[in-house]
């Protein structure tokens, strides 16, 4: 069963996901890849108020992203409990 990729900005605080794709120009993709946003990387949403910047935990680092940037990061939801 395939999970549909969603925008990173749609994850609620505490939800986890796996980076599926970065949808942007080469500069954007290069910058986010440097920060650890590569396909297959797991992340957890730390803060998302529905407006303004959001904070994610990826590769043991907290990163703040603007809402426009987060909209270009496509993720697949995962579950934290196993």
KEVODO-966014 format. One record per atom (N, C-alpha, C): atom name; x, y, z; residue in one letter; residue number from 1; chain. Coordinates in steps of 0.2 Angstrom, whole numbers. Example, Ala and Ser with C-alpha at 12.3 -4.5 7.8 and 13.67 -1.06 7.14 Angstrom:
2
+------+-------+-------+-------+------+------+-------+
! name !  east ! north !    up ! resn ! resi ! chain !
+------+-------+-------+-------+------+------+-------+
!    N !    66 !   -28 !    39 !    A !    1 !     A !
!   CA !    62 !   -22 !    39 !    A !    1 !     A !
!    C !    66 !   -16 !    39 !    A !    1 !     A !
!    N !    64 !   -11 !    35 !    S !    2 !     A !
!   CA !    68 !    -5 !    36 !    S !    2 !     A !
!    C !    64 !     0 !    39 !    S !    2 !     A !
+------+-------+-------+-------+------+------+-------+
//
This chain:
82
+------+-------+-------+-------+------+------+-------+
! name !  east ! north !    up ! resn ! resi ! chain !
+------+-------+-------+-------+------+------+-------+
!    N !     4 !    -6 !     0 !    X !    1 !     A !
!   CA !     0 !     0 !     0 !    X !    1 !     A !
!    C !     4 !     6 !     0 !    X !    1 !     A !
!    N !     4 !    10 !    -5 !    X !    2 !     A !
!   CA !     8 !    16 !    -6 !    X !    2 !     A !
!    C !     5 !    22 !    -2 !    X !    2 !     A !
!    N !     9 !    26 !     1 !    X !    3 !     A !
!   CA !     7 !    32 !     4 !    X !    3 !     A !
!    C !     8 !    38 !     0 !    X !    3 !     A !
!    N !     3 !    42 !     0 !    X !    4 !     A !
!   CA !     3 !    48 !    -4 !    X !    4 !     A !
!    C !     7 !    54 !    -1 !    X !    4 !     A !
!    N !    12 !    56 !    -5 !    X !    5 !     A !
!   CA !    17 !    62 !    -2 !    X !    5 !     A !
!    C !    13 !    68 !    -1 !    X !    5 !     A !
!    N !    14 !    71 !     5 !    X !    6 !     A !
!   CA !    11 !    78 !     6 !    X !    6 !     A !
!    C !    16 !    83 !     8 !    X !    6 !     A !
!    N !    14 !    89 !     8 !    X !    7 !     A !
!   CA !    18 !    94 !    10 !    X !    7 !     A !
!    C !    21 !    94 !    17 !    X !    7 !     A !
!    N !    27 !    96 !    18 !    X !    8 !     A !
!   CA !    29 !    96 !    25 !    X !    8 !     A !
!    C !    25 !   100 !    30 !    X !    8 !     A !
!    N !    23 !   106 !    27 !    X !    9 !     A !
!   CA !    19 !   110 !    31 !    X !    9 !     A !
!    C !    12 !   107 !    33 !    X !    9 !     A !
!    N !    10 !   101 !    31 !    X !   10 !     A !
!   CA !     4 !    98 !    33 !    X !   10 !     A !
!    C !     5 !    94 !    39 !    X !   10 !     A !
!    N !    11 !    92 !    41 !    X !   11 !     A !
!   CA !    12 !    88 !    47 !    X !   11 !     A !
!    C !    10 !    92 !    53 !    X !   11 !     A !
!    N !     7 !    88 !    58 !    X !   12 !     A !
!   CA !     5 !    91 !    64 !    X !   12 !     A !
!    C !    11 !    90 !    69 !    X !   12 !     A !
!    N !    12 !    94 !    74 !    X !   13 !     A !
!   CA !    17 !    93 !    79 !    X !   13 !     A !
!    C !    17 !    86 !    82 !    X !   13 !     A !
!    N !    23 !    83 !    82 !    X !   14 !     A !
!   CA !    24 !    76 !    84 !    X !   14 !     A !
!    C !    23 !    71 !    79 !    X !   14 !     A !
!    N !    20 !    73 !    73 !    X !   15 !     A !
!   CA !    20 !    68 !    67 !    X !   15 !     A !
!    C !    27 !    67 !    64 !    X !   15 !     A !
!    N !    28 !    61 !    62 !    X !   16 !     A !
!   CA !    34 !    59 !    59 !    X !   16 !     A !
!    C !    33 !    58 !    51 !    X !   16 !     A !
!    N !    38 !    59 !    47 !    X !   17 !     A !
!   CA !    38 !    58 !    40 !    X !   17 !     A !
!    C !    45 !    56 !    37 !    X !   17 !     A !
!    N !    45 !    54 !    31 !    X !   18 !     A !
!   CA !    51 !    52 !    27 !    X !   18 !     A !
!    C !    51 !    57 !    21 !    X !   18 !     A !
!    N !    57 !    60 !    20 !    X !   19 !     A !
!   CA !    57 !    65 !    14 !    X !   19 !     A !
!    C !    56 !    60 !     8 !    X !   19 !     A !
!    N !    52 !    63 !     4 !    X !   20 !     A !
!   CA !    50 !    59 !    -3 !    X !   20 !     A !
!    C !    54 !    63 !    -8 !    X !   20 !     A !
!    N !    53 !    70 !    -9 !    X !   21 !     A !
!   CA !    56 !    73 !   -14 !    X !   21 !     A !
!    C !    56 !    81 !   -12 !    X !   21 !     A !
!    N !    61 !    84 !   -15 !    X !   22 !     A !
!   CA !    61 !    91 !   -14 !    X !   22 !     A !
!    C !    59 !    95 !   -21 !    X !   22 !     A !
!    N !    54 !    99 !   -21 !    X !   23 !     A !
!   CA !    51 !   101 !   -27 !    X !   23 !     A !
!    C !    53 !   109 !   -28 !    X !   23 !     A !
!    N !    59 !   110 !   -31 !    X !   24 !     A !
!   CA !    61 !   117 !   -31 !    X !   24 !     A !
!    C !    67 !   117 !   -36 !    X !   24 !     A !
!    N !    70 !   123 !   -37 !    X !   25 !     A !
!   CA !    76 !   124 !   -41 !    X !   25 !     A !
!    C !    82 !   121 !   -38 !    X !   25 !     A !
!    N !    87 !   121 !   -42 !    X !   26 !     A !
!   CA !    93 !   118 !   -40 !    X !   26 !     A !
!    C !    96 !   121 !   -34 !    X !   26 !     A !
!    N !    96 !   128 !   -33 !    X !   27 !     A !
!   CA !    98 !   131 !   -27 !    X !   27 !     A !
!    C !    95 !   129 !   -21 !    X !   27 !     A !
!    N !    88 !   129 !   -21 !    X !   28 !     A !
!   CA !    84 !   127 !   -16 !    X !   28 !     A !
!    C !    85 !   119 !   -14 !    X !   28 !     A !
!    N !    86 !   115 !   -19 !    X !   29 !     A !
!   CA !    87 !   108 !   -17 !    X !   29 !     A !
!    C !    94 !   107 !   -14 !    X !   29 !     A !
!    N !    99 !   111 !   -17 !    X !   30 !     A !
!   CA !   106 !   110 !   -14 !    X !   30 !     A !
!    C !   106 !   112 !    -7 !    X !   30 !     A !
!    N !   103 !   118 !    -5 !    X !   31 !     A !
!   CA !   103 !   121 !     1 !    X !   31 !     A !
!    C !   100 !   116 !     6 !    X !   31 !     A !
!    N !    94 !   113 !     4 !    X !   32 !     A !
!   CA !    90 !   109 !     9 !    X !   32 !     A !
!    C !    94 !   102 !    10 !    X !   32 !     A !
!    N !    97 !   100 !     4 !    X !   33 !     A !
!   CA !   101 !    94 !     5 !    X !   33 !     A !
!    C !   107 !    95 !    10 !    X !   33 !     A !
!    N !   110 !   100 !     9 !    X !   34 !     A !
!   CA !   115 !   102 !    14 !    X !   34 !     A !
!    C !   113 !   102 !    21 !    X !   34 !     A !
!    N !   107 !   104 !    22 !    X !   35 !     A !
!   CA !   104 !   104 !    29 !    X !   35 !     A !
!    C !   102 !    97 !    31 !    X !   35 !     A !
!    N !   102 !    92 !    27 !    X !   36 !     A !
!   CA !   100 !    85 !    28 !    X !   36 !     A !
!    C !    93 !    83 !    26 !    X !   36 !     A !
!    N !    90 !    87 !    22 !    X !   37 !     A !
!   CA !    84 !    85 !    19 !    X !   37 !     A !
!    C !    85 !    81 !    12 !    X !   37 !     A !
!    N !    87 !    75 !    13 !    X !   38 !     A !
!   CA !    88 !    71 !     7 !    X !   38 !     A !
!    C !    82 !    65 !     7 !    X !   38 !     A !
!    N !    81 !    63 !     1 !    X !   39 !     A !
!   CA !    76 !    57 !     0 !    X !   39 !     A !
!    C !    77 !    51 !     5 !    X !   39 !     A !
!    N !    73 !    49 !     9 !    X !   40 !     A !
!   CA !    73 !    44 !    13 !    X !   40 !     A !
!    C !    75 !    46 !    21 !    X !   40 !     A !
!    N !    77 !    52 !    22 !    X !   41 !     A !
!   CA !    78 !    55 !    28 !    X !   41 !     A !
!    C !    72 !    55 !    32 !    X !   41 !     A !
!    N !    72 !    53 !    39 !    X !   42 !     A !
!   CA !    66 !    53 !    43 !    X !   42 !     A !
!    C !    66 !    60 !    47 !    X !   42 !     A !
!    N !    60 !    62 !    48 !    X !   43 !     A !
!   CA !    60 !    69 !    52 !    X !   43 !     A !
!    C !    54 !    69 !    56 !    X !   43 !     A !
!    N !    54 !    73 !    61 !    X !   44 !     A !
!   CA !    48 !    74 !    66 !    X !   44 !     A !
!    C !    46 !    81 !    66 !    X !   44 !     A !
!    N !    40 !    83 !    65 !    X !   45 !     A !
!   CA !    38 !    90 !    66 !    X !   45 !     A !
!    C !    38 !    92 !    73 !    X !   45 !     A !
!    N !    41 !    97 !    75 !    X !   46 !     A !
!   CA !    42 !   100 !    82 !    X !   46 !     A !
!    C !    37 !   105 !    83 !    X !   46 !     A !
!    N !    37 !   110 !    79 !    X !   47 !     A !
!   CA !    32 !   116 !    80 !    X !   47 !     A !
!    C !    29 !   118 !    73 !    X !   47 !     A !
!    N !    22 !   118 !    73 !    X !   48 !     A !
!   CA !    19 !   120 !    67 !    X !   48 !     A !
!    C !    12 !   124 !    69 !    X !   48 !     A !
!    N !    12 !   130 !    69 !    X !   49 !     A !
!   CA !     6 !   134 !    71 !    X !   49 !     A !
!    C !     1 !   135 !    66 !    X !   49 !     A !
!    N !     3 !   133 !    60 !    X !   50 !     A !
!   CA !    -2 !   134 !    54 !    X !   50 !     A !
!    C !     0 !   141 !    50 !    X !   50 !     A !
!    N !     4 !   145 !    53 !    X !   51 !     A !
!   CA !     6 !   151 !    50 !    X !   51 !     A !
!    C !    14 !   152 !    53 !    X !   51 !     A !
!    N !    17 !   156 !    49 !    X !   52 !     A !
!   CA !    24 !   157 !    51 !    X !   52 !     A !
!    C !    29 !   151 !    50 !    X !   52 !     A !
!    N !    35 !   152 !    52 !    X !   53 !     A !
!   CA !    40 !   147 !    52 !    X !   53 !     A !
!    C !    38 !   140 !    56 !    X !   53 !     A !
!    N !    41 !   135 !    54 !    X !   54 !     A !
!   CA !    40 !   129 !    57 !    X !   54 !     A !
!    C !    46 !   126 !    59 !    X !   54 !     A !
!    N !    46 !   121 !    64 !    X !   55 !     A !
!   CA !    53 !   118 !    66 !    X !   55 !     A !
!    C !    52 !   111 !    65 !    X !   55 !     A !
!    N !    57 !   108 !    62 !    X !   56 !     A !
!   CA !    57 !   100 !    61 !    X !   56 !     A !
!    C !    64 !    98 !    64 !    X !   56 !     A !
!    N !    64 !    91 !    67 !    X !   57 !     A !
!   CA !    69 !    88 !    69 !    X !   57 !     A !
!    C !    71 !    83 !    64 !    X !   57 !     A !
!    N !    77 !    84 !    61 !    X !   58 !     A !
!   CA !    80 !    79 !    56 !    X !   58 !     A !
!    C !    87 !    78 !    57 !    X !   58 !     A !
!    N !    89 !    72 !    57 !    X !   59 !     A !
!   CA !    96 !    70 !    58 !    X !   59 !     A !
!    C !    99 !    73 !    64 !    X !   59 !     A !
!    N !    95 !    72 !    70 !    X !   60 !     A !
!   CA !    96 !    74 !    76 !    X !   60 !     A !
!    C !    98 !    82 !    77 !    X !   60 !     A !
!    N !    95 !    86 !    72 !    X !   61 !     A !
!   CA !    96 !    93 !    72 !    X !   61 !     A !
!    C !    89 !    96 !    71 !    X !   61 !     A !
!    N !    88 !   102 !    75 !    X !   62 !     A !
!   CA !    82 !   106 !    74 !    X !   62 !     A !
!    C !    83 !   111 !    68 !    X !   62 !     A !
!    N !    79 !   111 !    63 !    X !   63 !     A !
!   CA !    79 !   116 !    58 !    X !   63 !     A !
!    C !    73 !   120 !    58 !    X !   63 !     A !
!    N !    73 !   127 !    57 !    X !   64 !     A !
!   CA !    67 !   131 !    56 !    X !   64 !     A !
!    C !    67 !   132 !    48 !    X !   64 !     A !
!    N !    61 !   131 !    46 !    X !   65 !     A !
!   CA !    60 !   133 !    39 !    X !   65 !     A !
!    C !    54 !   137 !    38 !    X !   65 !     A !
!    N !    54 !   142 !    33 !    X !   66 !     A !
!   CA !    48 !   146 !    31 !    X !   66 !     A !
!    C !    43 !   142 !    28 !    X !   66 !     A !
!    N !    37 !   144 !    29 !    X !   67 !     A !
!   CA !    31 !   141 !    26 !    X !   67 !     A !
!    C !    32 !   139 !    19 !    X !   67 !     A !
!    N !    34 !   144 !    15 !    X !   68 !     A !
!   CA !    35 !   143 !     8 !    X !   68 !     A !
!    C !    40 !   137 !     6 !    X !   68 !     A !
!    N !    46 !   137 !    10 !    X !   69 !     A !
!   CA !    51 !   132 !     9 !    X !   69 !     A !
!    C !    48 !   125 !    11 !    X !   69 !     A !
!    N !    44 !   125 !    17 !    X !   70 !     A !
!   CA !    41 !   118 !    19 !    X !   70 !     A !
!    C !    36 !   116 !    14 !    X !   70 !     A !
!    N !    33 !   120 !    10 !    X !   71 !     A !
!   CA !    28 !   118 !     5 !    X !   71 !     A !
!    C !    31 !   114 !    -1 !    X !   71 !     A !
!    N !    37 !   115 !    -2 !    X !   72 !     A !
!   CA !    41 !   112 !    -7 !    X !   72 !     A !
!    C !    44 !   106 !    -5 !    X !   72 !     A !
!    N !    44 !   104 !     1 !    X !   73 !     A !
!   CA !    47 !    97 !     4 !    X !   73 !     A !
!    C !    41 !    92 !     4 !    X !   73 !     A !
!    N !    41 !    87 !     0 !    X !   74 !     A !
!   CA !    36 !    82 !     0 !    X !   74 !     A !
!    C !    38 !    76 !     4 !    X !   74 !     A !
!    N !    34 !    74 !     9 !    X !   75 !     A !
!   CA !    35 !    69 !    14 !    X !   75 !     A !
!    C !    30 !    64 !    14 !    X !   75 !     A !
!    N !    31 !    58 !    16 !    X !   76 !     A !
!   CA !    26 !    52 !    17 !    X !   76 !     A !
!    C !    26 !    52 !    25 !    X !   76 !     A !
!    N !    20 !    52 !    27 !    X !   77 !     A !
!   CA !    18 !    51 !    34 !    X !   77 !     A !
!    C !    21 !    44 !    37 !    X !   77 !     A !
!    N !    23 !    44 !    43 !    X !   78 !     A !
!   CA !    25 !    37 !    46 !    X !   78 !     A !
!    C !    22 !    38 !    53 !    X !   78 !     A !
!    N !    23 !    32 !    56 !    X !   79 !     A !
!   CA !    20 !    32 !    63 !    X !   79 !     A !
!    C !    26 !    32 !    68 !    X !   79 !     A !
!    N !    26 !    35 !    74 !    X !   80 !     A !
!   CA !    31 !    35 !    79 !    X !   80 !     A !
!    C !    31 !    29 !    83 !    X !   80 !     A !
!    N !    25 !    26 !    84 !    X !   81 !     A !
!   CA !    24 !    20 !    88 !    X !   81 !     A !
!    C !    25 !    13 !    84 !    X !   81 !     A !
!    N !    28 !     9 !    87 !    X !   82 !     A !
!   CA !    30 !     2 !    83 !    X !   82 !     A !
!    C !    29 !    -3 !    88 !    X !   82 !     A !
+------+-------+-------+-------+------+------+-------+
//
